[in-house]
Amino acid sequence: MTTLYQVHGSVALISLSNPPVNGLGYVTRLSLTDHLQKANSDATVKSIVITGAGKAFSGGADIREFGSPKALQEPNLLSVILMVENSSKPVVAAIHTVCMGGGLELALGCHYRIAAPGCIVALPEVKLGLLPGAGGTQRLPRALGVEPALNMIVSGEPVKSELLAQIPGQKLFDKMASSPESLVQEALAFAQSIADTRPLPLVRNLPCKHSYRDAYFQFARNMVKGMSKNFPAPLKCVDAVEAATKRIFDDGLRFERELFINLMWTPESRALRHIFMAERAASKIPDVPQDAPKREIKAIAMIGAGTMGGGISMNFLNAGIPVRMLEMKQEALDRGLATIRKNYEAQVKKGKLKQDKYEQRMSLLSTTLNYDDLKDADMVIEAVFEEMGAKETVFRELDRVMKPGAILASNTSTLDLNKIAGFTKRPQDVIGTHFFSPANVMKLLEVVRGARTGKDVLATVMALGKKIRKTAVVSGVCDGFIGNRMIERYIQQAGFLLDEGATPQQVDKALEKFGMAMGPFRMGDLAGNDIGWAIRKRRAQETPDMKYSRTADKLCELGRYGQKTGAGWYDYQAGRRDAIPSELVGKMIEDHRKELGITPRKISDEEIVQRLVYALVNEGAHILEDGIASKSGDIDMVYITGYGFPIYRGGPMHYAGEQGLFNVVQAMNRFAQNPRDDQAFWQPAPLLAKLAAEGKSFS
Ligand code: NAD
């Protein structure tokens, strides 16, 4: 049973018991209704308390059921709430710790609510592209007032119970318990005290009014519209709450249901739900159990205080973990330290960080020029120059000085981690931690699992990733890992498009309209075009068959590396980041076309987006086949959190599924006919071809 039943005197206590958060899936709903019936038919029971066992009252619906018939299977949540409302004996919700979504809707259906302080209360459905679909939009405005309820529903953000209890005239909580520990006892006593009260109070019977309703909802729509571009759910939340002020309760409930079901079928909600699940699944590694033993990481050593070393260190300082940075020269240490200081000071200035917190973080940071000073660290992260020789020097030193059991991590973005591990006598302790720049800001952390990386090391680093608030995704060892291996194909396509007739501006605009945070050429200017140049030079030797447009090389030959040199695909004014179309680059592209004998053609935005995004998808499919990523959701997480892929499209692999893999393959076959393109690349990856033929998607 996923609910527990006890009788205390004349009060039945029903405890939701479905760890970890007492989700209201089908089995729990069934169990809850059974116990409600039992309490109602027991003559010795006069009143009922519903609470949650363990670490939550309830986290809400089971989102794995969304979009499947299970969610609607009777008793669905609406029927359960109706049954609670219709109970002939008073039902008291005893709320603590977490009361979210369907959990709050269930509580709102109870006759009384008593809450423990410190409870997180929210209707977060909007974050999944939905709205509360079991009466939340109709009952919360009645219980809390229209404005605070709409704020909660549109933002999906949690509010502490004691703050809600302070809202004048609120009817959400009839009583606050004095502590979480005494909640159940107080609820039982309260339930006994109101056992004979009739008629039973119902939230649905409360008035729902706003003194200048039409103006208020107009304001709300204007505000929400501006903030929710590409997301349909927030405006529907406004419609639903407005309905609560205009319609009789049951009518409002029907309207809410209709909106909920329509939203459930939107691609945006499917994408958001996919990402929600993928984020949780990313930490699950097929052959490493969740409870695998982990090593304790209490102190970090950082090799290199450059761009990445500094940013990476900040993550640990922010999490209260001491860091010792090592460099070869004092000047480099001073420079690194000054950059960290400057970053924190900017946060203090903006009011994002308190002065004492800043000082506390800086006090956790120390520096050294001597490897022997690192021997007590539990983990060391190397972020020196991207050269195998430099990595070898560092890892041989680390092998010499680090204590047994210390984790040795490399931030390399392109080098072979297995080779790096081979510089030590402890390859089981070596792992890749590929942070993204700026490392103190970007959410993504690719955790690179070497051929001999220990499972406990992997489990430790994944847990550490969570601690420093990164989205950690496991990647196998290959050139570029998941993210950069795919982006190379995307950039390759962008280059061909210039040869064929597009401009950098047109390509960037098309991708930005699709939702990418930045088009490929603006991205190149930001990251530095010289990085790709170096990779192409290496490729020319390693994989000479791979086709490239020569435009990017020509750009670099002009010294136009991007923002850092004041010029790249675009021109930049000193101290500004606005990308200004460059006549010189336009001419360079035209001349290059003439050299190739190409008559430029008009290329549609649709073709631009398809070629770039499907290039990601096909390489992603190869990555899955090669076992570099263990699931397509991991690839989507990489692109959402590290490459500015629009979250409402769910990542490239999910997006391909939405388009239909059959259609993706058809388009690829068309691109393969283009003599200017890399025809070999457009051969669909076997996995993609197979799934397309079977009418399946990657997930
Ligand atoms: P950087 O040039 O800014 O910094 C490297 C630092 O390492 C310098 O301060 C240098 O003095 C120091 N260093 C070099 N050899 C050393 C040694 N033997 N011992 C101690 N210190 C030494 O480089 P970066 O951009 O911070 O890149 C560092 C690593 O991170 C590289 O492997 C790079 O591929 C990777 N990476 C960089 C980015 C990025 O966007 N910059 C992103 C992901 C990964």
Residues whose N, C-alpha, C, O or C-beta is under 5 A from the ligand:
A	BS01	NAD	I303 G304 A305 G306 T307 M308 G309 L326 E327 M328 A332 A383 V384 F385 E386 A390 N411 T412 S413 F435 F436 S437
